């Protein structure tokens, strides 16, 4: 079976299963197996696949047909130009979160901040991206999941920043630090219980529920983080939060009630308020 024949059969199969962008998925999976760029497949259309390659490809296509996320199947994803290992123990990093990272980097350079706390680090994508781009940053990353922190530590090693990040198993509700931070950053679970039931199968059946929803109104973690920030942040310290669609004003109100000022929003590529930033009074 050639590359082209494999792609055609796989695309048809995924399309019948209701997978969005079936051809793209088929190409990405096969390029991972062949260790080449996706566009390079077009130069290999007549190349026959080896027996073991066919076996792996069939298995991967079957898994994708059951809505298992492509990133979990191949075991990695790119975020902010960096490679990250991902497993079902961590949320898959999204492009929207790059906007959060970009804003922190920009403001960090403006205010000469160095001590950063990342709450709910997951795969470590935020902390590691900041560590790669802020030479003087001292980053503490906390997560309640030991399994997630294990992945984050591995990703720090992959990206050569293991010495710049202190990973701690901790719950933000009780976490205490000997030193206060210049910046708090977080992409917390912000999907409401009502919205969660209507998410796509990839999220519902595979991604960790605790990293997606607070099982309430989607704002619980913002209330907790804002309250704890008054203890963990230095005076005039800044907080950077990723938010869901139509949440920005509610999160801003939560911050105002917890002594934050100079609050502003940063929009994503769809012109949706995606990041809320505030300064502790």
ChimeraX attribute file (.defattr): number of C-alpha atoms within 10 A of each C-alpha:
attribute: neighborCount
match mode: 1-to-1
recipient: residues
	/A:1	12
	/A:2	15
	/A:3	21
	/A:4	18
	/A:5	15
	/A:6	19
	/A:7	22
	/A:8	15
	/A:9	12
	/A:10	23
	/A:11	21
	/A:12	13
	/A:13	18
	/A:14	22
	/A:15	14
	/A:16	11
	/A:17	15
	/A:18	12
	/A:19	17
	/A:20	11
	/A:21	11
	/A:22	22
	/A:23	18
	/A:24	13
	/A:25	20
	/A:26	25
	/A:27	24
	/A:28	19
	/A:29	22
	/A:30	27
	/A:31	17
	/A:32	13
	/A:33	16
	/A:34	16
	/A:35	10
	/A:36	12
	/A:37	13
	/A:38	16
	/A:39	11
	/A:40	13
	/A:41	19
	/A:42	12
	/A:43	9
	/A:44	12
	/A:45	14
	/A:46	13
	/A:47	13
	/A:48	15
	/A:49	17
	/A:50	11
	/A:51	10
	/A:52	10
	/A:53	14
	/A:54	18
	/A:55	11
	/A:56	14
	/A:57	22
	/A:58	15
	/A:59	13
	/A:60	19
	/A:61	22
	/A:62	16
	/A:63	15
	/A:64	23
	/A:65	19
	/A:66	15
	/A:67	21
	/A:68	20
	/A:69	21
	/A:70	19
	/A:71	20
	/A:72	21
	/A:73	17
	/A:74	17
	/A:75	13
	/A:76	15
	/A:77	17
	/A:78	15
	/A:79	18
	/A:80	19
	/A:81	9
	/A:82	14
	/A:83	14
	/A:84	25
	/A:85	21
	/A:86	23
	/A:87	20
	/A:88	17
	/A:89	21
	/A:90	25
	/A:91	22
	/A:92	25
	/A:93	20
	/A:94	13
	/A:95	13
	/A:96	16
	/A:97	21
	/A:98	19
	/A:99	19
	/A:100	25
	/A:101	23
	/A:102	16
	/A:103	15
	/A:104	25
	/A:105	17
	/A:106	11
	/A:107	14
	/A:108	20
	/A:109	12
	/A:110	9
	/A:111	11
	/A:112	11
	/A:113	20
	/A:114	16
	/A:115	19
	/A:116	27
	/A:117	25
	/A:118	22
	/A:119	23
	/A:120	25
	/A:121	29
	/A:122	30
	/A:123	28
	/A:124	29
	/A:125	26
	/A:126	26
	/A:127	30
	/A:128	31
	/A:129	21
	/A:130	24
	/A:131	24
	/A:132	16
	/A:133	12
	/A:134	17
	/A:135	10
	/A:136	14
	/A:137	19
	/A:138	19
	/A:139	23
	/A:140	20
	/A:141	26
	/A:142	24
	/A:143	22
	/A:144	17
	/A:145	18
	/A:146	16
	/A:147	16
	/A:148	24
	/A:149	24
	/A:150	17
	/A:151	20
	/A:152	28
	/A:153	20
	/A:154	17
	/A:155	22
	/A:156	25
	/A:157	13
	/A:158	15
	/A:159	16
	/A:160	13
	/A:161	17
	/A:162	17
	/A:163	11
	/A:164	19
	/A:165	23
	/A:166	14
	/A:167	22
	/A:168	16
	/A:169	17
	/A:170	17
	/A:171	14
	/A:172	17
	/A:173	11
	/A:174	7
	/A:175	12
	/A:176	13
	/A:177	10
	/A:178	6
	/A:179	10
	/A:180	19
	/A:181	24
	/A:182	21
	/A:183	25
	/A:184	25
	/A:185	24
	/A:186	25
	/A:187	23
	/A:188	25
	/A:189	23
	/A:190	25
	/A:191	24
	/A:192	18
	/A:193	15
	/A:194	13
	/A:195	14
	/A:196	19
	/A:197	11
	/A:198	10
	/A:199	12
	/A:200	10
	/A:201	14
	/A:202	15
	/A:203	18
	/A:204	15
	/A:205	14
	/A:206	17
	/A:207	20
	/A:208	16
	/A:209	18
	/A:210	14
	/A:211	19
	/A:212	20
	/A:213	22
	/A:214	19
	/A:215	18
	/A:216	15
	/A:217	14
	/A:218	22
	/A:219	22
	/A:220	16
	/A:221	20
	/A:222	23
	/A:223	16
	/A:224	13
	/A:225	23
	/A:226	25
	/A:227	17
	/A:228	17
	/A:229	24
	/A:230	17
	/A:231	13
	/A:232	22
	/A:233	23
	/A:234	18
	/A:235	14
	/A:236	14
	/A:237	22
	/A:238	28
	/A:239	26
	/A:240	24
	/A:241	24
	/A:242	27
	/A:243	29
	/A:244	19
	/A:245	10
	/A:246	11
	/A:247	19
	/A:248	22
	/A:249	14
	/A:250	13
	/A:251	22
	/A:252	20
	/A:253	13
	/A:254	19
	/A:255	25
	/A:256	18
	/A:257	13
	/A:258	18
	/A:259	15
	/A:260	23
	/A:261	17
	/A:262	11
	/A:263	17
	/A:264	15
	/A:265	19
	/A:266	16
	/A:267	14
	/A:268	16
	/A:269	10
	/A:270	8
	/A:271	8
	/A:272	16
	/A:273	20
	/A:274	23
	/A:275	26
	/A:276	23
	/A:277	25
	/A:278	22
	/A:279	21
	/A:280	21
	/A:281	15
